[in-house]
Amino acid sequence: MSDSSSLTGLSDGAAREFHSLYVKSFLGFTAVAVVAHLLVWSWRPWL
């Protein structure tokens, strides 16, 4: 695959590295959000 066919200009390796970091960051953010929701739920249940 040539670099000219990429919309971002990233090489295949760089794109894979970026995707890996993006997925890890998303999962970390989701974990923090879940913990925050559980803490708020234990403080003041909303249902």
Backbone as ProteinMPNN parsed JSONL, in Angstrom:
{"seq_chain_A": "MSDSSSLTGLSDGAAREFHSLYVKSFLGFTAVAVVAHLLVWSWRPWL", "coords_chain_A": {"N_chain_A": [[0.852, -1.184, 0.0], [0.643, 2.13, -0.912], [1.808, 5.33, 0.301], [0.549, 7.475, -0.872], [-2.095, 6.816, -1.268], [-3.308, 7.082, 1.136], [-5.515, 8.928, 3.167], [-4.727, 10.458, 5.327], [-2.002, 10.594, 5.202], [-0.417, 9.099, 6.804], [1.838, 6.435, 7.469], [1.405, 2.851, 7.224], [2.303, 1.584, 9.578], [2.445, 3.764, 11.367], [-0.23, 4.503, 11.425], [-1.367, 2.248, 12.598], [-0.161, 2.381, 15.129], [-1.194, 4.821, 16.076], [-3.925, 4.169, 16.122], [-3.921, 2.15, 18.072], [-3.167, 3.61, 20.366], [-5.325, 5.376, 20.452], [-7.51, 3.626, 20.929], [-6.773, 2.582, 23.449], [-6.838, 4.939, 24.978], [-9.559, 5.618, 24.739], [-10.753, 3.419, 26.035], [-9.696, 3.786, 28.611], [-10.842, 6.276, 29.304], [-13.542, 5.527, 29.256], [-13.582, 3.652, 31.354], [-13.002, 5.32, 33.561], [-15.276, 6.948, 33.464], [-17.297, 5.059, 33.995], [-16.628, 4.268, 36.617], [-16.965, 6.735, 37.904], [-19.728, 7.112, 37.526], [-20.703, 4.934, 39.0], [-19.86, 5.654, 41.583], [-21.322, 8.027, 41.986], [-23.872, 6.939, 41.779], [-23.891, 5.31, 44.064], [-23.885, 7.271, 45.973], [-26.143, 8.978, 45.463], [-28.746, 7.486, 44.286], [-30.372, 7.438, 41.124], [-32.519, 6.156, 40.08]], "CA_chain_A": [[0.0, 0.0, 0.0], [1.483, 3.325, -1.003], [1.399, 6.433, 1.168], [-0.269, 8.437, -1.597], [-3.501, 6.425, -1.22], [-3.807, 7.362, 2.474], [-6.107, 10.262, 3.323], [-4.032, 11.198, 6.374], [-0.574, 10.658, 4.938], [0.304, 8.245, 7.749], [2.228, 5.113, 6.997], [0.611, 1.785, 7.828], [2.765, 1.394, 10.952], [2.044, 4.922, 12.166], [-1.68, 4.441, 11.588], [-1.641, 1.203, 13.591], [0.256, 2.904, 16.431], [-2.182, 5.826, 16.461], [-5.166, 3.468, 16.451], [-3.715, 1.473, 19.35], [-3.218, 4.636, 21.405], [-6.695, 5.886, 20.482], [-8.357, 2.626, 21.58], [-6.413, 2.544, 24.87], [-7.341, 6.173, 25.59], [-11.009, 5.502, 24.804], [-11.088, 2.463, 27.09], [-9.383, 4.431, 29.882], [-11.878, 7.277, 29.557], [-14.778, 4.801, 29.562], [-13.432, 3.08, 32.695], [-13.141, 6.421, 34.522], [-16.681, 7.357, 33.45], [-18.078, 4.018, 34.677], [-16.342, 4.385, 38.048], [-17.613, 7.963, 38.377], [-21.161, 6.865, 37.595], [-20.96, 4.035, 40.135], [-19.706, 6.421, 42.818], [-22.481, 8.918, 42.119], [-25.032, 6.074, 42.046], [-23.861, 4.883, 45.468], [-24.151, 8.458, 46.782], [-27.538, 9.37, 45.229], [-29.322, 6.714, 43.177], [-31.286, 8.244, 40.331], [-33.681, 5.361, 39.648]], "C_chain_A": [[0.891, 1.238, 0.0], [0.92, 4.429, -0.122], [0.469, 7.408, 0.457], [-1.749, 8.077, -1.563], [-4.122, 6.697, 0.151], [-4.358, 8.778, 2.544], [-5.334, 11.106, 4.321], [-2.557, 11.385, 6.094], [0.248, 9.824, 5.901], [0.699, 6.944, 7.073], [1.372, 4.07, 7.702], [1.009, 1.58, 9.292], [2.34, 2.532, 11.864], [0.54, 4.914, 12.421], [-2.052, 3.382, 12.626], [-1.279, 1.682, 15.004], [-0.747, 3.935, 16.947], [-3.486, 5.154, 16.882], [-5.056, 2.778, 17.795], [-3.811, 2.468, 20.503], [-4.636, 5.181, 21.562], [-7.609, 4.916, 21.224], [-8.052, 2.562, 23.072], [-6.939, 3.782, 25.597], [-8.858, 6.119, 25.748], [-11.426, 4.552, 25.921], [-10.797, 3.037, 28.472], [-10.432, 5.46, 30.262], [-13.183, 6.607, 29.96], [-14.724, 4.208, 30.963], [-13.601, 4.161, 33.761], [-14.602, 6.867, 34.602], [-17.56, 6.342, 34.189], [-17.871, 4.112, 36.187], [-17.024, 5.63, 38.614], [-19.119, 7.765, 38.497], [-21.509, 5.949, 38.769], [-20.839, 4.772, 41.47], [-20.884, 7.362, 43.046], [-23.732, 8.1, 42.428], [-25.062, 5.641, 43.515], [-24.164, 6.05, 46.406], [-25.626, 8.851, 46.693], [-28.104, 8.604, 44.038], [-30.372, 7.531, 42.419], [-32.455, 7.436, 39.783], [-34.403, 4.824, 40.851]], "O_chain_A": [[1.791, 1.362, 0.83], [-0.276, 4.467, 0.167], [-0.317, 8.096, 1.108], [-2.589, 8.944, -1.805], [-5.334, 6.558, 0.315], [-3.741, 9.716, 2.04], [-5.283, 12.329, 4.191], [-1.922, 12.254, 6.692], [1.477, 9.832, 5.833], [-0.017, 6.425, 6.218], [0.688, 4.383, 8.676], [0.142, 1.421, 10.151], [1.923, 2.302, 13.0], [0.089, 5.275, 13.507], [-2.95, 3.598, 13.44], [-2.009, 1.415, 15.958], [-1.106, 3.919, 18.124], [-4.082, 5.531, 17.891], [-6.0, 2.813, 18.584], [-4.467, 2.191, 21.507], [-5.093, 5.42, 22.68], [-8.404, 5.34, 22.063], [-8.975, 2.493, 23.883], [-7.435, 3.673, 26.719], [-9.387, 6.532, 26.781], [-12.354, 4.85, 26.672], [-11.562, 2.807, 29.409], [-10.864, 5.513, 31.413], [-13.855, 7.053, 30.89], [-15.717, 4.254, 31.689], [-14.279, 3.934, 34.763], [-15.109, 7.134, 35.691], [-18.466, 6.729, 34.927], [-18.833, 4.044, 36.951], [-17.602, 5.575, 39.699], [-19.723, 8.207, 39.475], [-22.506, 6.172, 39.454], [-21.63, 4.537, 42.384], [-21.384, 7.481, 44.165], [-24.558, 8.512, 43.242], [-26.124, 5.607, 44.136], [-24.648, 5.837, 47.517], [-26.286, 9.036, 47.716], [-27.951, 9.038, 42.896], [-31.17, 8.238, 43.034], [-33.303, 7.989, 39.083], [-35.409, 4.129, 40.707]]}, "name": "protein", "num_of_chains": 1, "seq": "MSDSSSLTGLSDGAAREFHSLYVKSFLGFTAVAVVAHLLVWSWRPWL"}
